[in-house]
Amino acid sequence: MSPPFSSGIYVSRRVALLLAGLTAVLLLVLVALAALYGSCAHIQSSEQDNPWAKNTSLWPPGGQELALPTPAQEPTVGTSQDLGPPSGPWDHLRLPPWLVPLHYDLELWPWLQPDKLSPPNLTFTGRVNITVRCTAATSRLLLHSFLLNYKQVEVWGPLAPDPRNATVGRVPVEKVWFAPDMQFVVLDLGQSLEPGSSYELNFDFSGQVLQVGLEGLFLNLYHDEDELRALVATQMEPTFARHVFPCFDEPALKATFNITIIHHPGYAALSNMPQLGQSERIDVNGSRWTVTSFHTTPRMPTYLVALVVCDLDHVSRTERGKEIRVWARKDDIANGYLDFAANVTGPVFSFLEDLFNISYRLPKTDIVALPIFASGAMENWGLLIFDESSLLLEPEDELTEKKAMILSIIAHEVGHQWFGNLVTMSWWNNIWLNEGFASYFELELTNYFYPKVPMNMIFFFTILHGILGEDHALESRAVSTAVENFTETSEINRLFDLYTYKKGACMAWMLASFLSQHLFINALKSYLETFSYSNAEQDDLWRHIQMAIGEQSVIHLPATVKSIMDSWTHRGGFPIITVNVSTGVVKQEPFYLDKVENQTLLSHNSTWIVPIFWMKNGIPQPLVWLDKSNMMFPGMKLSDSGSDWVILNFNVTGYYRVNYDELGWKKLSQQLEKDPKAIPVINRLQLVSDAFALTKNNYIEIETALDLTKYIAEEDEILVWFEVLVNLINREVIYDVNNYALYPLLKKYLLKRFNSIWNTYSAIIRENVASLQENYLSLLSLEKIFETACWLGLEDCLQLSRELFRKWMAHPETAIPPQIENVVLCSAIALGSDEDWDFLFNLYINTTEEEVESRRLVHAMSCSKDPWILNRFMEYAITAVPSNFSETNIIVTVAASEVGRYIAKDFLVDNWVAVTERYGTHWLDALVHVLGRTVSTDQQVTELQHFLSTVLEEHQRVAAHAKLQAMKAKNLQNKKRIARVVEWLRKNT
């Protein structure tokens, strides 16, 4: 983010006209004088009429706007950077509560023209009239503003209730200055505003359209119909509206907006609401521009204000009488690549309208697929913006999981039309109320469109699996954080993370589970209806759920909803629940990554209030609650001799992992071997996931987790196989196969159990991959099955890879099934000829495809077993003209391969000067990580460190050495773990 300007000059129109006649020298003198006042500038004016009635056009580039001087422009003599206002409310992140915005009249003029697509500094000009209500007497006004230049600032009022019969006075503005740290513009007035009265704040301003970065108002350059084209669009969330216009840029300060966009006649203009009208405006240079105005928005926060000025085409659909338009490149619209997105969006809206019994409140929806949009997708009310990769469904995507991905992204953003747009969190500390619930309803909608995929499986793989791997007691954050903990704007941006989205969705999932879906949805209806067009806190949601509980007599909780849920949302991490089946005692403690013996636990004054659904002997049991550090549940006590078993977190409804005592794990392992179908699929998944995670983090022995895999020959669910394989055959295992007896034992163990699942899915690969479309999670798991079969040397897999590769070489239009393409290419190159490698290399150097395709080819070529080929490939990386793919990644990818890891270090030693001259050393961190995987002895560390010491600066050497030592410790731990795996395999193969 660019640093804010430190000072500025603000003048009335009369003074501006006088300044227009001054010479450049005089202008420089005035700038120098302004600098003497530090960060403030005086405004003087005697005009008493409202300029908005007279000024009918914004200035064109090169007009009379006075830009804020940068430090480089300020004089170095006679100035003091210490001059400025004393401390005050501008030193705080939150706006003072003196003014409440009611309405914005916003006019923006991006100076984009088709014949000037990429000027060095594309600017925009604008004006905004903000109607505010004063709540406390004040002569100092604060608004958000960042990197904006001002031509005129005026305050009018107090406004009469009926403006037709009153004369509006002008409030003198004595100073206007910036408080850049908190991104405020401050107006010092000549008199105080009156509490209870309304005023108008008028600003004429300008700014720069971002060409690098996608915040505020930004530019996209792209190709369409074989021509270079451009568009401008906005991204205001969370704090970028202030980059585009001065405003009260906080989510609780909702207002209505009348938006007008001035644009070149060759472009279309879109905003939140439908178009109201169009007219023409001629600038001072005689150029004609189109003025497009839009209907008034509902009350909404500034972060939802949106506009797009573009030369895109669209496809339309109508859902329940409301138009939905999907905009994209003309080529993509003509090819039908947006048809799926257009077809699915309306039913998504209808599903949520019916679920909540609350209709979508806007009269239209525009969805825009931008060529480049770093945020991925944005839920602006009435104008949803996506990166085109999230919406385009091309022919080659038909047999992939791309449809499900498009659906889930659209579902998420449409979900925001209720959670975020209709009801908005009061401040960013509760952004999880937006993102967590939008993520949760992704699950509902995906299950609706893919009924063959159980909702709990979607939740496990798309939500729970990822967050449980990252969240832990020592370093994670709470999903809801106290407002006073925030001191910088950048801290708001960091809230858009895994915890907000994934953990927030887990909170909603757990709520729906222990409340029942019916009660959960009824409570949400009440919440949404009560706070429509307004704002809510987390406690407001808890209160409405509590009200719903009070209106029925079936669901009973051990504490208030607030007590239960605050125990989860106000602290980081999650509990590990351990059941001792010999005694029936269940305990909870915080889960730690890499737990060590006798670890000093963090001080926790409270426990989680944990809902536990459980199953005994295949029969679901009533919900119990663990609201103390340990409790006894007699029904969970088992005898050593009997065949009873219990499993906790039935249906994976709770946000925790489960551990058992030795007897508990033994009984579950025995049950899996006896009758695995007695344990539901989702809990078979959970058992494998929990057991290997607990092993990895030193809670249980590796043998306990391995015992759970003995039954796997009887497992016909590909998703369970996927979970087993990602834990048995991971990178640590692959990198140690040449150093241990693991490979033949593991091969023998798996092949004995693998045939059934392989026969099923190899037939599907050969005959009808499309049959898996209705279960897209199976499509996602297919690659791991195929990769394992080839890695184990299964001849059928290797032969199938050769067949598919040869057929593709002879007929490139015959695509390899995308789910297994990476494995097929890698296997074919590893076992193929020089000609096979050259075929891929020629494809790579001639490809015009996107970077994903280049990466796929580089990865495949790095699978070669011939050192001379890999050396030649790395030589290409330091001699070739850079392409659309960074050639430094060739070296890193080769170094990560089975053979390449042995030759990459020598190559770098011999060619270091050439490598660094071409690429610098900034990418070496990735390479240290790759090479460090082979380090497990002090001698190996010394050798690698000696090489790095000759090529790195001192500060880089220290960091690299620390990383190598950490990797050595991890590798040693893995070797010990693998040694135990080998011993277990010897006993069980």
N, C-alpha and C positions, 0 to 999 in steps of 0.2 A: 504494500500500500504506500502510495506517495505521501511524503510529509506535508502537512497542511501549511498553507501560507501563513506568515506570521503577522501581517498587518494589512491595512486596506484604506482606501479613500472612498467616501460615499458622498454624493452631491445630488442636489435637486436638479430638475430639468433645466431651470433657468441658469444655474451655475454651469451645467454641462454645456449649454449652448454658448456661454461665454468662453469656456475653455476650448471649444472647437476652433475659435479664432486665434488662439495663442500659438506661438512658435514652439517647435520641439524643444528648444532650450528652456523656455519657460516651464514647459511640462516637466522636464527633468528637475528643475528647481523645486517645483511643487511636490514632486515625489520625495525629494530629499527632505523637505520641510516636514512632510508627513511622517517620515521615519523618525524624526525627533520626538514624536509623540508615542513611540513604541508601537503598541498594537492597536491604537485607537485612531479614529478619524472624525473630524467635526462635520456636521451637516447643517447647513443654513438654508432657509427658504422662507419666502414671504407669500408663496402661493396659498390661497385659501380655497380654491376650487379643487374638486376631486379629479386628479389626472386620468383616472380610469375612464372618465366620460369623454376625454379628448384625445388620448394617445391611442391611435388605432393600429399601429404596427410596431413590432419589435425591431430593434436595430439589426442590420445585417452585419456579418463579419467585417471588421474594419471600421465600425461606427464609433460612437462616442463613449462607449463603456470604458471605465477606468479599472484596469486589472490590479489585483493585489500584488505589490512588488514581492519578488522572491528575495531571500537573503543575498543572492548574488547581485541583485539590482540595488540594494540599499547602500547608501554611502557608508564608508568605513570611518569617517571623521564626524564627530559631533553627534553620534547616536549612542544610545545605551540600550542594550538588549535586556537590561534589568528593569527598564521603565515599564510600567503597566499597572493594571488594577491590583488592589490588595486581594487577599484571599476572600472567597465568597462562595455562593452556590454553584458558580461555574467550575469549582474544583471537584464537584461531585458528579457521579455518573448519571444520576436521575435528575430530571427536570424538577424545578420547584413547582408547587401546586398553585401558582398565582393565576394562571390562565388555563382555560379549557377550550380547545378548538371545537367549533361547531360545524364549519363548512369551509371548503377550499374551492375557489375558482382558479383553476390551474391551466395555464397556456404554455405549451412547450413547442419549440421550433428547432428540430434537428436540421442542420444545414447540409443534409445529404442530397447529392444530385447524381443521376445516373452517369453523367459524363465526367464526374470528379469523384470516383469511388473511394480513393484512398489519399486524401490530402494529408500533409504532414501533421496538421492539427485540426481535426474535424471538431467543430464546436456546436453547441446548442445555446439558444437564448430562451428566456422564459420570463413569465410574470406570474405572480400568485397573489391572490387577495384572500386572506384568511380571516374569517369571522370568528372571534373568540369571545368568551365570557370571562370577565374578571371575577375572581373569587376572594382576592385579598388586595388591599390597597398597595400599589407598587409603582415606582417610577423607573423600574429596571425590568426589561423583558428578556427572556432567554428562549431561543429556539435552536434546533439542531441545524448545522450547516457545515459542509465539508468540501473544500476545494471549489467553492463557488465564488464568483466575482459579482459585485453589486454595482448597479448604475444608479439606483434610486431606492430609498427606503422611507416609507411614510406610515403614520398611524392616524386613523380617523375615528372619531366618536366623542362621547358615547352615542350609540345608535338608538334611535327611537323605535319603539315597538312597531309603529307604522311608518316606514321610511318615506312614504309618499307625502307625508304632511310635516316633515321636519327638515331642518337644516343641520347638516352634519359638520361639526367643528373639527379642526385639525389639532392633534396633539404634537407639540414641537419635539423633534428628535434631535438631541444635542450631540450625542456621540454614538457611533456604531463601531464595535470592535469584536475581535475574535478571542475566544478561549479555546485554543486549538487542541489541548490535551484531551478535553472531553467533547470536542467537536461542537461547540456552541458559537452562535453569533449573538452578541449582547447589544441591546438597544437601551441607552440611557436617555430618559425622557425629561422634558422641561417641567412636567407636572405629573402627579400620580393618577393612575387609573382608578376608577371608582368601583368598589365591590358591588357585584350584582348587575353591572352595566356591561353592554356588549360593544366591541370595537372591531375595526377592520385594520389589518396589518397588510400593507402593500409593498411588494418587492419586485423590482426589475433586476434580473440576474443573468449570468451566463456561466457556462462551464465547458468542460472538454469531454467529448465522447471517447470512452476508453477503447483503444485499439489493441492493447495488451492487458488482459484481465477482463473479467466478466462480472463487474459490480456496477451498480448504478445504471447509467445509460451506456451501452457498449455497442461496438460494431462487429458484424460478421462479414467477412469476404468469402465468397464461395463461387463455384462454377455451376451453371445451369444452362441447358440448351446450348452447350459449347461456348458460353460467354461468361466472363467474369462479372459477378453481380455483388451487391451489398445490401445489407439491411441493418437497422438499429433496433435494439430491444432493451428491456429493463430487467434487472434483478434487484429488488429492494430488500429482500429478507436477508439478515435480520435488521441491519442498521445502515442500509445503503440508500434509502429514500433521501436522506440528507445530502447525498452526493448529487441529487438531481434537482431538488428544490428545497428552500428553507421550510422547515416543518417541525411539528411536535412528534418526533420519531420514536414513540413508545407505544406498545400494543394496546394499552388501556385508553389511550387518547384517540378514540374513534371519532370520525366525522364523516359527513357526506362530501362528495367530490363532483364538481362539474369540470370535465376535462376537455380541453381543446388541443388538437395537434395541427400544426402547420407543417406541410410537407410538399415535396415535389409532386406535380400532377401525375407523374408516372408511377407513383407508389400508392399502395393501399395503407390506410392507417387503422389500427385496431386498438381498442382499450377495453376496460372492464365491462362497459355497458354497450348497448346497441347504438349505432350512429343516429344522431338527432338531425343533423343537416350538414350541408357543405356550402362554402362560398369561395370567393377568390380574393387573394391579396397580392398586391404588387409591391415589391420591396424598392428601396431607394435606387437600386441599379436597374429597375425596370423589369426584373424577372417576375414571372407569375407563379404563385404558390397556391395550393389548395388548403383551405381551412376546414377541417373536419371536427365537428363538435359531437359530444356524446351525451346521452341521457344521464341524469343524476344517479350516482351510486347509492346503495344503502349505506348506513353507518358502517365504517370499516377502518382498520388501522392503516397507517401509511405504508407498512411493508407489503400490503396487497395491491397497491396502486401499480398498474402495468400499462405499457404501451409497446406496440411493435409497428415500425414503418418498413414496408417490405414490398418486394415484387414477387411474391409467392402465389401459388395457385391453391385452390382448396377443393375438397369434396364435402358434400353436405348430407346430413341425415336429419330426420325429425323424430323426436321422442316425446310423446305426450304433448304434442303441439308446440314444442320448443325446438328451435334450430340448433344443431351442433355442426360446426364447421371445423374440419381438420386441414390445416395449412402446411404446405411443404414445397420443396422444389417442384417446378413444373414437370420435370422429367419423372420424378417419383410419383406424382399424382397421376400422370398419364399412364404409367406402368402399373398402377393399382397397388403400389406398395403401402399405401395408407388405408386401404379398404378395411383391413382387419381392425385397425384402431378405430376407424369411424363406425364400424358395425358393432363393436363391443361397448363403446362408451355409453350409448343410450341405455342399454340394459343394466349397466353398472349404476347409473343414476337411478333408474327405476327400482332396482333392488334395495338401495339405501332409502329411497323415499318410502317404500312399503315397509321396510324394517322399522323405521323410526316414526312412520306416519307424519312426517314433516316434509313438505314439498321443497324442492330446490327453489330458492327465492329469486333467482335472476331470470330474465326472459330469454337469454341465449347463452351459449357456451362456444368460445373459440379455443381451439387447441392448435398450437403452433409448434412445428418440428424445426428447430433451429439447426443449421449445420454444425454449430459449435455452441455448447451450453455446459459450462463446467459444473454447474449445480445439479445437472442430471434432469431434474424436473422441478417445477414450481407451481403451486396451487392457486395463483392469483385468481381472485373471484371473477369468474366470467371470461378470463383470458389465461388459460393454463399453458405454460411453456415447458417444452421438453427438448432434450437433445435428440436429434433425429434417430440416433442409434437405438433409442428407447421405444420408438414407434414404428420404424420401417420393418415390414415383413416381406422379404424378398423370396423368390422361388426356392432358393437353396436353404431357406430357413424353415420350410414347411415340415421337415422331418426332424426338427430339433425342439428344444424346450423354449424357443424364442416366443412362441405364442403365449405361453404361461408367463414369461417374463414381462411381455408387453401388457398383458392383462393385470399383473400384480402392480406394475408401476402406475397404470391408469387408475386402478382401484385405490391405490394409496392417495393419489392427488385428488380424486373425486371424493374420497372419504374426508379430506380436509374441508370440503365445502360445508360440512357440518362441524367437524372438530377442527377449529382454527379460524374459519371464515365466519360462520354463523355465531359460534361461541369461541371467543379467543381467551387464551390465558391472560391473566392480569399483567404478568411480566415474564421475562424470559426464563426465570428460574424454574417455571413450571411448563417449559416447552414440551415436556413429555406428554402433557395432556393433549397436545396437538399430534405429535409424531408417534407416540406410543399407541394411541387409539386408531390413527390412520393405518399404522402397521398391523394392528390387530384385525381390522376389517379387511385388509388384504387377504387374510386367511379365510374369512367368511366368504368373500367373493370368489377366491380361487376354488374353494370347495364347491361353491354353487355352480361354477362353470366346468369343474372337473370332478363330478360326483364320485368317480371311481377311486379318487385319491382321498383317503381318510384325512379329515381336518387335523387330527393329532399328529399324523405323519408330516403334513405340510409344516405344522408348527415346529416339530422336532428338527427338521432339516433346514428350514429357512430362518428360524428365529432362535430357538433354544440352543442348538448345537454350537453356534458361533459365540454367543455371549457367555455361556458357561466356560468356554475356553479362555476368556479374557478377564472376567470379573473375579476378583478375589479380595481378601480382607485388607491387604497391605496398601494397595495402590489405587484401587478403583474409587469412583466417586458415587455419591447418592444421585438418584434420578431427580430428586427435588432438593434444591439447595436454597439456603436462606438468602434473601435479597441482599442483606448487608455484607455478604461475602464477596460481592462483585465490586470491583474498583476500576476496571478498565473495559473499554468497548471490546477489545479483542477477546476478553473472557466470554462474552456473549457468543461470538462466532464459534468458540471451542465447544459449546454445548451441543452442537449438531454432530453427535458421535454415536458410537455403538450403544451406550447406556441409554440415551434418550430414545432411540428407535427400538432396539432389540429388547433391552431390559424393560422399557416402558410397555412394549407389547406383552412381555411376560407377566407384568403386573395386571394388565387387563385380562389375560388368559386365566390367571389364577383367580381373579375376582369372579369371572364368569363361571368358573368351575365350582367354587364353594357356594356361590349364590344360587346357581341354576341359570341357564341361559335366559329363561323367561323373565325371571326377576331382574337379572342384569340389564336386559334391554328395556324393561319398563322403567328402571331407575334412570337409564341414559335418556330416555324420552323426556322424562320430567326435567332432568338437568338441561337438556337442549332447549326445551320450550321456555323454561324460566329465564335462561340467560341469552336468548336469541338477540342478536345485534348488540350484545354486551360482552362483559368479561367475567371470568370466573377464576377462583383459586382452587387449589387441590381440595381444601376443606369443603368447598361448595359441593364438589362431586361426592365426597364422603357423606355429607349431610343428606343429599338426595337419595343415595343408596340406603342410608339409615331409615329414611322416611318410607322407602319401598318395603324394607324389612318389617317395619312397624305395622304395615297394612296387611300383613299375612301372618299365618301361624305355623307354617311348615318349616321354614328355615330358621334355625336358632344359632346364634354366634356366642362364643365365650367372652367377647368384649365388644365394644363399639367398633364400627367399621373404621373410624379414624384411628383408634388404638391399634387395630390389626394392621392396617395398611401403612400407617406412619412408621411402624417397626420395619417395614421393607423399603419405603421410599426415602426415608431420611438418613439412611446409612448405606455405605458401600458394601460390596461383597454379598455373599449368600451363605447359608448354613450347610454343613454336612450333617445329615441325620444318621445316627448310628443306632442300630437295634441289636440288642443282645437277646437272641431267641431262647437262650437257656434260662433267662430270668424275666423276660418281657419288658426290660427297662429300655427306654428310648431316650437318647440324649442328643443335644444340638451343640455345635461349636462352629466358629467361623472357619470357612474353607481357605486354606493357604496353598499357594503354588510352592512346590519344592519344600514341603514341610520337612523339618529336621527334628530329630529326636530331642525331647525336652525343650522344644521351642517355647520361648516366652511369648504367650499370647497377648494380643492387644487388650487393653482394659476396656471391657464392655459393661456398662452399667445396666444394660437391658438385653433381653433376648428377643428373637423373632417370635411372633405368634404364628405358628406353622400349621396350616391345614394338611392333614395326612389322609389321603384316600389309600386304602390298602386292600389286598386280596389274600385270602387264605384258602389253600387247597383248590384254587380255581374259582372260588366264590367271592365276589366283591363284598366288602364289609362296610359298615357305616363309617362315615367321616369321624375322625378324632382330631383333637387339637393339642399341639405341644406348645404350651405357653410358659413353660419353665425350662431351666437348663436340662433337667431330666425328669422323666415321669415313667410310671409303670403302667403297662397295658396288658392285663392278664391274658387276653386273647392271643397275644403275640408270642406267648411262651410255648415252646415246642419241646417234645421229648426227644432224646437222642436216638431212641430205637425206632420210633414211628416214621411214617412217610409224609408227615405233615410238612408244609412249607408256607412261608409268608413272603409277600413282596410289597414293599412300600412305594408310595408315589404311583399308585395304580393310574393308568391312562396318562401318566406324566403331566399332572395338573399343577404340581408345585414347583417353585423355583428353588430347587436344591438338589444336591446329590445324596445318594443313599449308600451307606456302608452297613455291613452285617458282621456279626462275629464269625468265627471260623465255622461253627456249626450251621449258621444261617446260609453262608455261601455254599457249603458242602451240600446242603439239602436242595438248593436251587440248581446246582450243577447236576445232581442226581435226577431232579425232575426234568431237566432239559433232555437228558439222555433217555429217560423213560417215556416221556410224552411232551415234547416241546409245545405242541399246540394248546396245551392246557394253560400256558402263559401267553397272553395276548401279544401280537406282533410288536406293538409299540413298547411293551415292557421287555420283550427280548432285546429290542434295540437299546432300551435304557440300561439293562443289565450289562451289556457289552460296553456301552459308552462309559457308564459309571465305573465299572471295574478297571478298565484300562486307564481312565483318568486318575483314579485313586492309586493305581500302581505307579504311574508316572510321577505322582506327587508324594510318594512315600507313605501312603496311608495303609496299603495292603501289599502283600508279596505278589510278584509277577505270576507265580504259579497259580494263585487264586483266579486271576483273570484268564489264564490259559485253560484252566479246567472248564471254563464256561464254553470253550470252543469245541470240546470233544464231540458234541452232538451235531456239529454243523453239517454233516453229510445228510441229515434229515431236514435241513432248512431249505425251504423252497422260496422264501421271500428274498428277492435280490437286494432289498434295502438293508436287511440284517447282514447278508453277505458283505455288502459294501462296508458296513461298520466294522466287521471282523477284519476285513482285508486292509483297510486303511490303518488299523492298529497293528496288524501282524507284518505287513509289507510296507514299511515307510522308508524314508530316506536313510535313516540311521542303519536300518537292516541292509538296504541295498549297498551302502558304502562299506559294509563289513563282510560281504559274502566271500570275498577273496581271502580273508584273514581268519576265518573261523570255519568250523564244521557245520555251520548253520544251514547253508544252502541245500546240501543233499538231504539233510534231515527235514527241513521245512518243506522242500519239494515233495518228499515222500509222504509227509503228514497231510499236506494239502491235496495232493493229487488223489489220494485215497478217498477224500471227501468231496472233491471238486467236480467230479465227472457229471453228476446229475444236473447241477445248476449250469455247468458249461454246455452240456448237450441241449438243454432247453433254450439258452440264449444264443448259442452259435447257430441254431436252426433259424431263429428269428432274424439274426443278422443276415443270413444267406437268403432268406425267403421274404420277410415282411417286417422290416423295421417300423413301418408305419403303424403296425398294430399296437405299438407302445405309446402312440401319441396321447391316448386318453389317460395314461399314467406317466406324466412327464417326469416324475421322480425316478422311475425306472430308467428312462432315457439318460438321466444324469448319472445313474449308477453303472450304466452299461460299460463305460470306458474302463472303470476299475476292474470289472470282471475280465474284459478282454486283455487289459494290460497284465493282469496276474497270470492269465493262461500263457501268454507269450513269454513272460518273465520266467515262468516255471519250465519253459522249453516244451510246452505241449505242442506236439507236431501238428495237430489239427489247427491250432491258432497260427502257428508260423506259416503253414501252407495257405491258410485263408488270407493272411497278410500279403503273401507273395501274389496270390491270385488277384486280389483287389488292386494291388499296386501295378501289376502288369496290365490289367484291363484299363486302368486309369491312364497309364503311359501311352497305350495304343489309342485310347479314345478318351481324351480329356473331358469330354462332355459327360462321360459316365462317372459321376461323382462317387467318391468313397463316402460311406455313411459318416456324417459329420461327428457323431458321438465317438467313433473309433479312429478318426482320421489321423490324429497325432500318433497313436500307437502303431497303426499300419505303416505310416511313413518311417517312423523310428525303427521298427522291426525290419522293414524292407532294406533300409540303408545299412543297418548293423550286419545283416546277413547277405547283402547284395554285392554287386560288382562296382568297379570304378565308374562304369557307364551309368549305373543307377544314380550314383552321387552326382555325376556331371549333369544329369538330366535335371535334378532339383536345383543345382547351382545355376544353370542357365535360366530356369524359371525365376529364381530369386533376383538375379541381376537385371532381368527384363520385366519384372513385375511392376505394375502400376497400381496394385491393390493396396488396401489400407495396411497399417502397421501390423495388425493382427495376423494377416497372411504372411508377412515377412517373418515375423517371430516364429510362426509355425514351421516355415521352411528352414530357418536357422536351427531351431531345436532338432529337426529331423536330421539335418546334415551333421550335427554334432554327435549323433548316435553312431557314427562310423567307428569301427574297431581298428582302423589303419592310422597309426600315428602320423605317417607322412601326409595323409590327406588332411588331418586336423591341423598340422603345421602349415600346410598350404592355405587352409581356410583362414587361419589367424594372420598369415602374411597378407592375405587379401584385405583383412580388416585395417591394416596400417598403411596400405598403399592405394586402396580404391577411392574413387570419388565418393563422398558421402551420399547416401541415398535417402529414401524416406524412412529407413530403419537405421538406428545408430549402430555403427560398426563396432563400437566398444562392447556392445552386448554380444557380439560374436565371441569375443575373447572370454567374457564371463560365462556364456553358455557352454562353450567348449570346456572350460575349466570345471564346470559342474557335471560333465558327462563321465561315464564309467572309465573310459580310457583317457580322455582329455585332462582329467585332474592330475595325471602323472606327468604330462608334458607341458602344461600351461605355465608352470613356474619357470622351467628352463627357457621357454620361449620369451617370457617377460624379461628374464635376466639378460638374454642375448639381444633383445630388441627394445630395451627400456627407453632409450633416448628417442627412438622413432615413435614409440607409443605415447610418451608424454608430450612430445612436440605436437603430435596430432590431436591428442585428447585432453592433455593436462592430467592432474592426479585426483580430481574431485570424485571420480568413479571408483577409486581404489578400495573404498570401504566395502563395496559389494564383492570385490575380488578377494579381499582378506577373509570375508565370511565364507566364500566358496572354498578357497584353499585351506582355510582353517578346519574344514570338516575332516581332513586327513590327519590332523595333529592329535597325537595322544601320548607322546613322550617328550621329555625335556630336550632331547637331541633334535627332534623334529621342530619344536618351537624355536630352538636356537638357529637352526638352518633357515627357517622362514624369516625369523627376525633379522638375521644377518643380511639377507637379501633386501628386506624392507629398509634397513638402516642405511643402505647405500643409495636409496632412491627417494626417501622421504625427508621432509623437514623435521626438526626436533619435536615440535608439538604433535605432528602426525605420527612419529615413531612411538611416542608414549601411548597414544590412544590405540594404535595398532597392536602394541605389545599387550596392553590390558585385554583387548578383545581376544587375542590369541590364547592368553592364559585362561580366560573364561571358557573359551571353546575347548581347550585341552581338558579342563575339569569336566565339562559336559560330555566330551567324547569318552573319557575314562569311565564315567558313570554309565554311559551307554554300552561300553564294552563289557562291563561287569554284568549289566542287565542281560545282554545278549548271551553271555556265558551261562547264565542261569536258564535262559530259554533253551539253549543247546542241551543242557542237562535234562530239562523237562521233556524235550523232544525225544531224547534217547530212551526215556522211560515209557513214553506213550506212543511211539511209532512202531 
